Amino acid sequence: MNHDVFVTCAVTGSGQSHRKSDLVPITPRQIADACIEAAQAGAAIAHVHVRDPETGTPSRDPALYREVVERVRSSDVDVVLNLTAGMGGDIVLGSAEAPLPLSPQSDIIGATERLVHVEELLPEICTLDCGTMNFAEADYIMTNTPGTLRAMAARIQAAGVRPEIEVFDTGHLWLAKALVDEGLIDDPVMVQLCMGIPYGAPSDPNSLLAMVNNIPPGWVYSMFSIGRMQMPYVAQAVLAGGNVRVGLEDNIWLDRGVPARNGDLVERAATILTNMGSRILGPAEVRQKLKLTRR
């Protein structure tokens, strides 16, 4: 069991959750406020996507990231910022019978362009989605080739930003080990196990422990599951020696029929953790643990 736990709050994500709950933050002000709210509730890390302020659809506009980061950094609330670098790897085939040309919904760009906001804003952490995967959507592929990931990892390393390796299945962990062995990711290595997302690793204890048991000694790992499994995974994470992620990116409900705010989810996670006897780490302790560079 992990007795010293940090909590990450993924405040908005890039899915269509804003159509199901009006509490999902959309504008840069709302997203920054959500980061601050999560920190006040006990989260040490805020994981950030941005959205088009007019439509709520996912965006990778560096100006939107800049506004969120500036608002959070200028507040009197301390929180470690973790910006996604997952946008720009979306392939949507034309159809099952006519895959080409690709659908206009595709958004596939190069490694350098995917990291423009990271290299400009220098967050303490950014994500690195360590593999390609089918999602539940019919013709959508999350695309992260080994070549792209090597190029991204090298740029993240040169920027002095800590990558959080997003692992959706066992092969992604295998690739992460290769990147570390090649010297592209520095110690301490930070991993996020992303469970229950179709069609990656299912959110059952056997699948979780299969990955946990293959994480090398000394790596720092967190985990989460989506929907109604979010809170059970708070307990499961610490029992498996890991840290915790909650937030509206992964689950929009506090209870059946009760929409959640990010702060609500962090508070409930904190209650579970403290009742289990774990101590919740603050941002300063997380910076020390992960050797982060605060800007």
C-alpha positions as CSV (number, residue, x, y, z in Angstrom):
1,M,0.0,0.0,0.0
2,N,1.1,3.5,-0.8
3,H,0.9,5.6,2.4
4,D,2.0,8.9,0.8
5,V,-0.2,9.6,-2.1
6,F,-0.5,12.5,-4.6
7,V,-3.8,13.3,-6.4
8,T,-4.0,14.5,-10.0
9,C,-7.2,16.1,-11.2
10,A,-7.9,15.9,-14.9
11,V,-10.2,18.9,-15.1
12,T,-11.8,18.8,-18.6
13,G,-10.4,16.3,-21.2
14,S,-11.0,16.2,-24.9
15,G,-14.2,14.2,-25.1
16,Q,-17.8,15.1,-25.6
17,S,-18.6,15.3,-21.8
18,H,-19.5,19.0,-22.1
19,R,-22.6,17.9,-23.9
20,K,-23.7,15.8,-20.9
21,S,-22.8,18.1,-18.0
22,D,-22.7,21.9,-18.0
23,L,-20.2,21.7,-15.1
24,V,-17.4,20.6,-17.5
25,P,-15.1,23.7,-17.9
26,I,-14.8,25.0,-21.4
27,T,-13.3,28.5,-21.5
28,P,-9.7,29.2,-20.4
29,R,-11.1,31.1,-17.3
30,Q,-13.3,28.1,-16.4
31,I,-10.5,25.6,-16.9
32,A,-8.1,27.7,-14.8
33,D,-10.7,28.1,-12.1
34,A,-11.2,24.3,-12.2
35,C,-7.4,23.8,-11.6
36,I,-7.5,26.2,-8.7
37,E,-10.7,24.5,-7.3
38,A,-9.1,21.1,-7.5
39,A,-5.9,22.3,-5.8
40,Q,-7.9,23.8,-3.0
41,A,-9.7,20.5,-2.5
42,G,-6.4,18.6,-2.2
43,A,-5.0,17.9,-5.7
44,A,-1.3,18.5,-6.1
45,I,-1.4,18.2,-9.9
46,A,-3.9,19.6,-12.5
47,H,-4.0,17.9,-15.8
48,V,-5.1,20.3,-18.6
49,H,-6.7,20.1,-22.0
50,V,-8.2,23.1,-23.7
51,R,-11.4,23.6,-25.6
52,D,-12.8,26.0,-28.2
53,P,-14.5,28.6,-26.0
54,E,-17.4,28.9,-28.5
55,T,-18.2,25.2,-29.3
56,G,-16.6,23.3,-26.4
57,T,-14.8,21.0,-28.9
58,P,-11.2,20.0,-28.1
59,S,-8.5,22.4,-29.2
60,R,-4.7,22.6,-29.3
61,D,-4.5,26.3,-29.7
62,P,-1.4,27.5,-27.8
63,A,-3.1,30.8,-27.0
64,L,-5.8,29.0,-25.0
65,Y,-3.1,27.1,-23.1
66,R,-1.3,30.3,-22.5
67,E,-4.3,31.9,-20.9
68,V,-5.0,28.9,-18.7
69,V,-1.4,28.7,-17.5
70,E,-1.1,32.5,-16.9
71,R,-4.3,32.5,-14.9
72,V,-3.2,29.6,-12.7
73,R,0.3,30.8,-12.2
74,S,-0.9,34.3,-11.3
75,S,-3.3,33.0,-8.6
76,D,-2.4,32.6,-5.0
77,V,-3.0,28.8,-5.2
78,D,-0.1,26.5,-5.8
79,V,-0.6,23.5,-8.1
80,V,1.6,21.5,-10.4
81,L,0.6,22.0,-14.0
82,N,0.5,19.0,-16.4
83,L,-0.4,19.9,-20.0
84,T,-1.6,17.3,-22.4
85,A,0.6,16.6,-25.5
86,G,-1.8,14.0,-26.8
87,M,-3.7,16.2,-29.3
88,G,-2.7,15.9,-33.0
89,G,-2.6,12.1,-33.2
90,D,-6.2,11.5,-34.3
91,I,-6.9,9.4,-37.5
92,V,-10.5,8.9,-38.5
93,L,-10.9,6.6,-41.5
94,G,-13.4,7.4,-44.2
95,S,-15.5,4.3,-43.4
96,A,-15.1,0.5,-43.0
97,E,-15.4,0.0,-46.8
98,A,-13.6,3.1,-48.0
99,P,-11.0,4.0,-45.4
100,L,-9.3,6.5,-47.7
101,P,-9.4,9.4,-48.0
102,L,-9.4,10.1,-44.3
103,S,-12.4,11.8,-42.6
104,P,-12.1,15.6,-42.2
105,Q,-12.3,14.9,-38.5
106,S,-8.8,13.6,-38.6
107,D,-6.2,15.7,-36.8
108,I,-2.7,14.3,-37.4
109,I,0.4,16.5,-37.1
110,G,4.1,16.1,-36.5
111,A,6.0,15.8,-33.2
112,T,7.2,19.4,-33.2
113,E,3.8,20.9,-33.7
114,R,2.3,18.7,-31.0
115,L,4.7,20.3,-28.5
116,V,4.4,24.0,-29.4
117,H,2.5,24.9,-26.2
118,V,4.8,22.7,-24.0
119,E,8.0,24.3,-25.3
120,E,6.5,27.8,-25.0
121,L,4.9,27.5,-21.6
122,L,7.3,25.0,-19.9
123,P,4.8,23.2,-17.6
124,E,6.3,21.0,-14.9
125,I,4.8,17.9,-16.5
126,C,3.3,17.0,-19.9
127,T,1.8,13.8,-21.1
128,L,3.3,11.3,-23.6
129,D,0.7,8.8,-24.9
130,C,2.9,5.8,-25.3
131,G,1.2,3.9,-28.0
132,T,-1.4,3.6,-30.8
133,M,-4.9,2.3,-29.9
134,N,-8.4,1.6,-31.1
135,F,-11.1,3.4,-29.1
136,A,-14.7,2.4,-29.0
137,E,-15.5,4.8,-31.9
138,A,-16.0,2.9,-35.2
139,D,-13.2,4.3,-37.3
140,Y,-11.1,6.4,-34.9
141,I,-7.4,5.5,-34.1
142,M,-5.3,7.2,-31.5
143,T,-2.0,7.3,-33.3
144,N,1.4,7.5,-31.6
145,T,4.0,5.7,-33.6
146,P,7.4,4.7,-32.0
147,G,9.1,7.3,-34.3
148,T,6.8,10.1,-33.3
149,L,7.2,9.2,-29.6
150,R,11.0,9.1,-29.8
151,A,11.0,12.5,-31.4
152,M,8.5,13.9,-28.8
153,A,10.4,12.4,-25.9
154,A,13.7,14.0,-27.1
155,R,12.1,17.4,-27.3
156,I,10.4,17.1,-23.9
157,Q,13.7,16.1,-22.4
158,A,15.5,19.0,-24.0
159,A,12.8,21.4,-22.6
160,G,13.4,20.2,-19.1
161,V,9.8,19.0,-18.7
162,R,8.9,15.8,-16.9
163,P,6.9,13.4,-19.2
164,E,4.0,11.6,-17.7
165,I,3.8,8.4,-19.8
166,E,0.2,7.5,-20.5
167,V,-0.1,3.7,-20.6
168,F,-3.4,2.2,-21.9
169,D,-2.3,-1.4,-22.4
170,T,0.7,-3.7,-21.8
171,G,2.4,-3.0,-25.0
172,H,2.5,0.7,-24.2
173,L,4.5,-0.1,-21.0
174,W,6.9,-2.2,-23.1
175,L,7.5,0.8,-25.4
176,A,7.9,3.1,-22.4
177,K,10.7,0.8,-21.1
178,A,12.4,1.1,-24.5
179,L,12.3,4.9,-24.4
180,V,13.9,4.9,-20.9
181,D,16.5,2.3,-22.0
182,E,17.4,4.6,-25.0
183,G,18.0,7.5,-22.6
184,L,15.0,9.6,-23.9
185,I,13.3,9.7,-20.5
186,D,15.1,10.7,-17.3
187,D,14.6,9.5,-13.8
188,P,12.3,9.5,-11.9
189,V,10.1,7.9,-14.6
190,M,6.4,8.8,-14.2
191,V,3.7,6.6,-15.5
192,Q,-0.1,6.9,-15.6
193,L,-2.0,3.6,-16.0
194,C,-5.2,4.4,-17.9
195,M,-7.8,1.7,-17.2
196,G,-11.2,0.8,-18.5
197,I,-11.0,2.7,-21.8
198,P,-12.3,0.6,-24.7
199,Y,-10.2,-1.1,-26.1
200,G,-7.2,-0.9,-23.9
201,A,-6.7,-2.6,-20.6
202,P,-10.0,-3.3,-18.8
203,S,-10.5,-2.0,-15.3
204,D,-10.3,-5.3,-13.5
205,P,-7.7,-6.2,-10.8
206,N,-5.9,-8.9,-12.8
207,S,-5.3,-6.5,-15.7
208,L,-4.1,-3.8,-13.4
209,L,-1.7,-6.0,-11.4
210,A,-0.4,-7.4,-14.6
211,M,0.9,-3.9,-15.5
212,V,1.8,-2.9,-12.0
213,N,4.0,-6.0,-11.6
214,N,5.8,-5.1,-14.8
215,I,6.7,-1.5,-13.7
216,P,10.4,-1.3,-13.0
217,P,11.5,-0.5,-9.4
218,G,11.9,3.2,-8.8
219,W,9.3,4.3,-11.3
220,V,6.5,6.5,-9.9
221,Y,3.0,5.5,-11.1
222,S,-0.6,6.7,-10.9
223,M,-3.7,5.1,-12.2
224,F,-7.4,5.8,-12.9
225,S,-10.5,4.2,-14.4
226,I,-13.4,6.0,-16.0
227,G,-17.1,6.4,-15.2
228,R,-18.5,4.6,-12.2
229,M,-15.1,2.9,-11.6
230,Q,-13.4,6.2,-10.8
231,M,-13.8,6.1,-7.1
232,P,-13.2,2.4,-6.6
233,Y,-9.9,3.0,-8.4
234,V,-8.9,5.5,-5.8
235,A,-8.8,2.7,-3.2
236,Q,-7.4,0.2,-5.7
237,A,-4.6,2.6,-6.7
238,V,-3.1,3.0,-3.3
239,L,-3.6,-0.7,-2.5
240,A,-1.5,-1.4,-5.6
241,G,1.2,1.0,-4.5
242,G,0.3,3.9,-6.8
243,N,-1.1,7.4,-6.8
244,V,-4.5,8.7,-7.8
245,R,-6.2,10.5,-10.6
246,V,-9.8,11.8,-10.6
247,G,-11.6,14.6,-12.5
248,L,-14.3,15.4,-15.0
249,E,-12.1,14.2,-17.9
250,D,-12.8,10.6,-16.7
251,N,-16.2,10.8,-14.9
252,I,-18.9,13.5,-14.7
253,W,-21.0,12.1,-11.8
254,L,-20.6,12.4,-8.1
255,D,-23.5,10.0,-7.4
256,R,-26.2,8.5,-9.5
257,G,-27.9,11.5,-11.2
258,V,-25.8,14.0,-9.3
259,P,-23.4,15.9,-11.6
260,A,-19.9,16.5,-10.1
261,R,-17.5,19.4,-10.0
262,N,-13.8,18.7,-10.1
263,G,-13.5,19.9,-6.5
264,D,-16.2,17.4,-5.4
265,L,-14.3,14.5,-7.0
266,V,-11.0,15.5,-5.4
267,E,-12.7,15.9,-2.0
268,R,-14.3,12.5,-2.2
269,A,-11.0,10.9,-3.2
270,A,-9.3,12.7,-0.3
271,T,-11.8,11.3,2.1
272,I,-11.2,7.7,0.8
273,L,-7.5,8.1,1.0
274,T,-7.4,9.6,4.5
275,N,-9.9,6.9,5.8
276,M,-7.5,4.3,4.4
277,G,-4.7,5.8,6.4
278,S,-2.8,7.5,3.6
279,R,-1.3,11.0,3.7
280,I,-2.0,13.3,0.8
281,L,1.1,15.0,-0.6
282,G,1.0,18.7,-1.5
283,P,2.6,20.4,-4.6
284,A,5.9,21.1,-2.9
285,E,6.3,17.5,-1.8
286,V,5.4,16.3,-5.3
287,R,8.0,18.6,-6.9
288,Q,10.6,17.1,-4.6
289,K,9.5,13.5,-5.3
290,L,9.4,13.9,-9.1
291,K,12.4,16.4,-9.3
292,L,10.2,19.0,-11.1
293,T,11.3,22.4,-12.2
294,R,8.9,25.1,-11.1
295,R,8.4,28.1,-13.4
